[in-house]
Amino acid sequence: MSDTSQARILVVEDEPQLASLLADYLRAAFFEPHVLDDGRDVVPWVRAHAPDLILLDLMLPGEDGMQVCRTLRAFSNVPIVMITARVEEIDRLLGLELGADDYICKPFSPREVMARIRAVLRRTRPRPQAGQDTGIRVDEKSWQAQVDGQALSLTPVELRLLATLLAHPGQVFSRDQLLAHLYEDHRVVTDRTVDTHIKNLRRKLATVRGDQELIRSVYGIGYSLESPQ
């Protein structure tokens, strides 16, 4: 996988309700979730299926998350986000020293987990060169965007919005799906906030492409970036 959506995410969590909730949010965010509830099953599954990221609970039956992480790091660099209800600093540091890429403490909001996953995937995997086909380039590391070689002055939210649409030209995103990608501080906003950002983004795109409608509205659903013909 070369972009953060549609990535294969392994959820290792023995609380059925929480595991199901995380899987539902992952599917809504265009990830491909798989759930395991026993630490002993993780290593064989990873060897067979090569996930793009693992959400790994610390307290597991069979084999705890620390030992699972230690074993995985002996043969794999797959990104690991530790999930724990134990907030002692030594546990957090030990988890990262074992090779975890991030950790998140219970209780948490599912939207926060989605943001953490995308952030880790952005750090560990290159963004696709989708702009070669659309004429649009987005670099979230340098916070720069270009259309046909001309720089756009975008806000951080506008840049994330354009990057999300650019990852899958022609795919229709609902407002809720777009909202899940926009704010790193997990603020609560209405879905109509997306409409305002789309309006501003269209205006800035029009400074380069004139009257060409690069972002298409799909009534009652959401928005998509026009696919190149």
C-alpha positions as CSV (number, residue, x, y, z in Angstrom):
1,M,0.0,0.0,0.0
2,S,1.3,3.4,-0.9
3,D,-1.3,5.7,0.7
4,T,-2.9,5.8,4.2
5,S,-6.4,4.8,3.2
6,Q,-7.3,1.2,2.3
7,A,-4.4,0.0,4.4
8,R,-4.7,-3.4,6.1
9,I,-4.9,-2.8,9.9
10,L,-4.6,-5.6,12.4
11,V,-6.5,-4.9,15.7
12,V,-5.4,-7.0,18.6
13,E,-7.9,-6.4,21.3
14,D,-9.7,-8.9,23.6
15,E,-12.6,-6.6,24.6
16,P,-15.2,-7.6,21.9
17,Q,-17.2,-4.4,22.1
18,L,-14.1,-2.2,21.7
19,A,-12.7,-4.4,19.0
20,S,-15.9,-4.2,17.0
21,L,-16.1,-0.4,17.5
22,L,-12.6,0.1,16.2
23,A,-13.2,-2.2,13.2
24,D,-16.4,-0.2,12.3
25,Y,-14.5,3.1,12.4
26,L,-11.6,1.7,10.4
27,R,-13.9,0.5,7.7
28,A,-15.6,3.9,7.6
29,A,-12.2,5.5,7.1
30,F,-11.5,3.2,4.2
31,F,-9.1,0.9,6.1
32,E,-9.3,-2.9,5.9
33,P,-9.5,-4.1,9.5
34,H,-8.8,-7.6,10.9
35,V,-9.3,-8.5,14.5
36,L,-7.5,-10.9,16.8
37,D,-8.2,-11.4,20.6
38,D,-5.3,-13.5,21.7
39,G,-1.6,-12.5,21.7
40,R,-0.4,-15.9,20.6
41,D,-2.2,-15.6,17.3
42,V,-0.5,-12.3,16.3
43,V,2.9,-13.5,15.0
44,P,1.6,-16.3,12.7
45,W,-1.1,-13.9,11.3
46,V,1.5,-11.1,10.6
47,R,3.8,-13.6,8.9
48,A,0.9,-14.8,6.7
49,H,-0.8,-11.5,5.9
50,A,1.7,-8.7,6.2
51,P,-0.5,-5.9,7.7
52,D,0.3,-2.2,7.1
53,L,-0.2,-1.3,10.8
54,I,-1.0,-3.1,14.1
55,L,-3.2,-1.7,16.9
56,L,-1.9,-3.7,19.8
57,D,-3.5,-3.9,23.2
58,L,-1.0,-4.2,26.1
59,M,-3.1,-6.6,28.2
60,L,-4.0,-9.7,26.2
61,P,-4.7,-13.3,27.0
62,G,-2.1,-15.9,25.9
63,E,0.8,-13.4,25.4
64,D,0.9,-9.8,26.5
65,G,1.4,-6.9,24.1
66,M,4.9,-6.2,25.3
67,Q,6.1,-9.7,24.4
68,V,4.2,-9.7,21.1
69,C,5.9,-6.4,20.2
70,R,9.3,-7.7,21.1
71,T,8.8,-10.8,19.0
72,L,7.5,-8.9,16.0
73,R,10.4,-6.5,16.1
74,A,12.8,-9.5,15.7
75,F,11.6,-9.9,12.1
76,S,9.2,-7.1,11.1
77,N,9.2,-3.2,10.9
78,V,5.4,-3.1,10.6
79,P,4.2,0.1,12.4
80,I,2.8,-0.7,15.9
81,V,0.5,1.5,17.9
82,M,0.2,0.3,21.5
83,I,-3.2,0.6,23.3
84,T,-3.1,0.5,27.1
85,A,-5.1,1.3,30.2
86,R,-1.9,1.3,32.3
87,V,-0.7,4.8,32.3
88,E,2.5,4.4,34.3
89,E,5.3,6.3,32.5
90,I,7.6,3.2,32.6
91,D,5.1,1.2,30.6
92,R,4.8,3.9,28.0
93,L,8.6,4.3,27.7
94,L,9.1,0.5,27.6
95,G,6.6,0.1,24.9
96,L,8.4,2.6,22.7
97,E,11.8,1.2,23.5
98,L,10.6,-2.2,22.4
99,G,9.9,-0.7,19.0
100,A,6.3,0.6,19.1
101,D,5.7,3.6,16.9
102,D,3.1,5.3,19.1
103,Y,0.8,4.6,22.1
104,I,-2.7,5.6,23.1
105,C,-4.3,5.4,26.5
106,K,-7.7,4.1,27.3
107,P,-10.3,5.7,27.4
108,F,-9.9,7.2,24.0
109,S,-12.1,8.5,21.2
110,P,-12.2,6.3,18.0
111,R,-11.6,9.5,16.0
112,E,-8.4,10.0,17.9
113,V,-7.3,6.5,17.1
114,M,-7.9,7.1,13.4
115,A,-5.9,10.3,13.5
116,R,-3.0,8.4,15.2
117,I,-3.1,5.7,12.6
118,R,-2.9,8.1,9.7
119,A,-0.1,10.1,11.4
120,V,2.0,6.9,11.9
121,L,1.3,5.7,8.3
122,R,2.3,9.1,6.9
123,R,5.6,8.9,8.9
124,T,6.4,5.4,7.8
125,R,5.2,5.2,4.2
126,P,5.7,7.5,1.2
127,R,2.7,9.4,-0.2
128,P,1.7,8.3,-3.8
129,Q,2.6,10.5,-6.7
130,A,-1.0,10.9,-7.7
131,G,-0.3,14.5,-8.7
132,Q,1.5,13.3,-11.8
133,D,-1.9,12.4,-13.3
134,T,-4.0,15.2,-11.9
135,G,-1.5,18.1,-12.1
136,I,-1.9,18.4,-8.3
137,R,0.9,17.7,-5.8
138,V,0.6,17.8,-2.0
139,D,3.5,17.4,0.4
140,E,2.2,17.2,4.0
141,K,5.8,17.1,5.4
142,S,6.6,20.6,4.0
143,W,3.0,21.8,4.0
144,Q,3.1,22.7,0.3
145,A,0.7,22.2,-2.5
146,Q,1.0,22.9,-6.3
147,V,-1.4,22.8,-9.3
148,D,0.3,22.7,-12.7
149,G,3.6,23.7,-11.0
150,Q,2.0,26.8,-9.4
151,A,2.1,27.0,-5.6
152,L,-1.2,27.3,-3.6
153,S,-1.5,29.1,-0.3
154,L,-3.5,26.6,1.7
155,T,-4.4,26.4,5.4
156,P,-3.4,23.1,7.1
157,V,-7.0,21.9,7.0
158,E,-7.3,22.8,3.3
159,L,-4.1,20.9,2.6
160,R,-5.3,17.8,4.4
161,L,-8.6,18.0,2.6
162,L,-6.9,18.2,-0.8
163,A,-4.5,15.4,0.1
164,T,-7.4,13.1,1.1
165,L,-9.3,13.7,-2.1
166,L,-6.1,13.4,-4.2
167,A,-5.3,10.0,-2.7
168,H,-8.4,8.6,-4.6
169,P,-9.4,10.7,-7.6
170,G,-13.0,10.0,-8.6
171,Q,-13.9,8.4,-5.2
172,V,-16.8,10.1,-3.4
173,F,-16.1,10.9,0.3
174,S,-18.9,11.7,2.7
175,R,-18.6,14.7,4.9
176,D,-18.0,12.5,8.0
177,Q,-15.2,10.7,6.2
178,L,-13.5,13.9,5.3
179,L,-14.0,15.3,8.8
180,A,-12.1,12.3,10.2
181,H,-9.0,13.4,8.2
182,L,-9.0,17.1,8.8
183,Y,-8.3,18.0,12.5
184,E,-5.4,16.6,14.4
185,D,-6.7,18.0,17.7
186,H,-9.9,15.9,17.4
187,R,-12.2,19.0,17.9
188,V,-15.9,18.5,17.6
189,V,-17.3,20.3,14.5
190,T,-20.4,20.0,12.3
191,D,-20.2,18.3,9.0
192,R,-21.1,21.6,7.3
193,T,-17.6,22.7,8.3
194,V,-16.5,20.6,5.3
195,D,-18.6,22.7,3.0
196,T,-16.9,25.9,4.0
197,H,-13.4,24.4,3.5
198,I,-14.5,23.0,0.1
199,K,-15.7,26.4,-0.9
200,N,-12.4,28.0,0.1
201,L,-10.4,25.3,-1.6
202,R,-12.3,25.6,-4.8
203,R,-11.7,29.3,-4.9
204,K,-7.9,28.8,-4.5
205,L,-7.8,26.0,-7.1
206,A,-9.7,28.3,-9.5
207,T,-6.8,30.8,-9.4
208,V,-4.8,28.3,-11.5
209,R,-7.4,26.2,-13.3
210,G,-10.0,29.0,-13.9
211,D,-13.6,27.8,-14.1
212,Q,-12.7,24.1,-14.3
213,E,-14.5,22.3,-11.4
214,L,-11.8,20.1,-9.9
215,I,-13.9,19.2,-6.8
216,R,-17.3,17.7,-7.7
217,S,-20.3,17.8,-5.4
218,V,-22.4,14.7,-5.1
219,Y,-25.8,15.7,-3.8
220,G,-26.7,14.1,-0.5
221,I,-23.3,12.3,-0.2
222,G,-20.2,14.4,-0.3
223,Y,-17.3,15.4,-2.6
224,S,-14.8,13.9,-5.0
225,L,-11.8,15.1,-6.9
226,E,-12.4,14.8,-10.6
227,S,-10.4,11.9,-12.2
228,P,-8.1,12.8,-15.1
229,Q,-9.7,11.8,-18.4
